[in-house]
């Protein structure tokens, strides 16, 4: 399967703990995005990378959230001192201009569902 | 005002019906528009892009009205398999000129019944 993969698929943690999620984009996609989705809402933009450069971060991304893409391939999203309000599905997407696509045609991974107790 | 607004529904329609979804967006500088489909507890998947001239893909027709900042999706001859949430998606360009981020609407839920 050459789609976007995310690990873990599910994470249950206690309030105050740190968690880290990983995203592996489609091979050779140079853009990678992180979104958060809660029940009944559409995905909410968090941040995106072009290669290893983080180009934009949402104002919603508090100081407890950090994302990296050190080698321009996989990315990690870390949440420090988790709160119950962080419970959500965290989605990763990737895109490329190759093959006639535009950057805005994004391919999503299956997501990591976070539950903070 | 939300950046991308949709009627959340749900829309409950019988098989074979025609159903239309509407969406409005707030950023007049937006250049790219899409409809994504999301099945229950699955990731969103691109359904179709929306072009200024309108475009059709089988039973699905998308239209864009830039003056009114309005996007629509029409589904003809609904199938049971069309049951899903349909997300209206708009790009919000950044000041630096990058293509920027995608903003998703809340989604409109469609339930097609036999």
Interface residues (C-beta under 8 A of the other chain):
Chain A: X33 X35 X40 X41 X42 X43 X44 X45 X48 X50 X55 X56 X58 X91 X102 X103 X104 X105 X106 X107 X108 X109 X110 X111
Chain B: X4 X8 X32 X34 X42 X43 X44 X45 X46 X49 X87 X89 X91 X94 X98 X99 X100 X101 X102 X103 X104 X105 X106 X107
